[in-house]
Amino acid sequence: MSLPINYFAAKPAFFKDRKIVPMVKENIVSCYIDEKNKWTLIEFVNKSSKSGKIYNLEIQLYTTDTIQSITEIKVNCNCASFLYQCKSLLYTRDAVYGPTEITKLPKKYNKPYVCKHLYAALVLLMRLNNVKLIKPSE
């Protein structure tokens, strides 16, 4: 039971004071399509606007073609915000791609959400809306 992509479509109120760097297709590092099991793994690299740190993101889509609002996803990012605020809540909804070590839930929020890096990546995916358009040329 992962979450649909439209669950993250609305910009969270707590992002209002944070600069969100829009992602572009060039931020996509790889796109692996598993036709047999009907899922796609997309890896991104995002550079922070403030600190210049590089973040690695992974989004697993349960589709090999069109990305619809109901397409289920699992996500992962290596930023501190995702690790300490998002990951354990998303884990409760089976929406984390990869291993989860943190089991303590944050006190401040009880609704699963994503970090600003993943939010920007999901906006890009919804705009491109097709796995075949996302896959980088080989």
N, C-alpha and C positions, 0 to 999 in steps of 0.2 A: 504494500500500500504506500507508494510514493505520492508526492503531491503533483497536481497539474501545473503547467507552466503559468496559467492565468492567475494562480494563487499569489504569484509574486509580481503581477502586472502593475498594481497600484504602488506609487512611490510612497514608502513609509514616511510618516510625519517626522521621525527623528533624523531623517536625511536632510532636512531643510537647511541646516547650518553647515553641511558638508559639501565640498565640491565633488561632483561625480564626473569623472573624465569619461566621455562617450567612447565606446569601443567601436572599432572598425574591423573589417574583414581581415586586415593585416595582423590583427592581434591573435588570430587563430593559428595555432602552431600545428595541430593535427586534427584529423577527423577520421575516425575508424568506424566503418559501417559493418555491422554483423548481420548480414541478410538472413542467415539461418535462424537466429534467435530474435530478430526484429528489434535491434537497438543500435544506437549510435553513441560513440564517446567522442566528445569534442574537448580539446585542450586549448587553453588560452594563456597568454602572458599579458599582464597589465602593469604599467608603470604608474606608481602613485604620483599624484600631482604635487604633493607637498614635500615628501621626503625623497622621492626618486627611487624608492624601493621597488623591486620587481616581485610581483605576485603571480603564482601559478594557480590556475583555476581549471576545474574539470566539471563537465556537465554530461551526464548520461541521459539521453533522450530515448524513450521507448517508442521510437519510430525509425524507419529507414527512408522516409520520403517527406511528406508534408508535415510541418510543425503546426499543430492546431492548438487552440486554447486549452483543450483537454489532454494534450500530450503530457504523460507523466514523466517526471524528471527526478534525478538524484544529483546533488551538487557537492563541490568541495573547493575550498580556497585555503591557502596557507597563511592568510593574514591573522593577526591577533584577534580582531573583531569577530571573525568567523569562528576561530578556535574556542574563544572563551564566552561568546554570547550567542552564537547561532547553532553551532554543531550539535550540542546535546539536545536542544529543542527539536531540531530537524531529525535527529536520530529517533526520537519518540514517534515520528511519522514515517520512518523508513525512507527518508529523503536525503541521506548522506551517502555520497559515493566514496568508497574506501573504508578503512578501519576507523573506529571511534574509541578513543581512550578516555575522554572526558565523560563522566556520567553525572556530575553535579550540575543541576539546572541553575541558570542565572536567576537571581531574585527579582530583578526589575521587569522582565518580560515573560509572558507565558504563551505567547503566540509565536510559532516558528516564523522566522524571516531570514533573509540573506544579507551579507555584507554589501557595501556599495560596489565592490568590484564585480561580484556575481550579478547584482542588479543590472549593471551596465551591460554585462555579457548577455543576460536574458533579454534585455531590450533589443540588442542586436539580433539575436536569434529569432525573435518574434517579427522583426522587420524583414529579415531575409526569408523566413518562413518555409524554407525547403532545404533538406539535408544536401541535395545534389548541388545547390548553389553555394553551400557552405564549404564543401570539400575543396581544399586547396588543389590547384593543378599539380600533377605529379610529373 
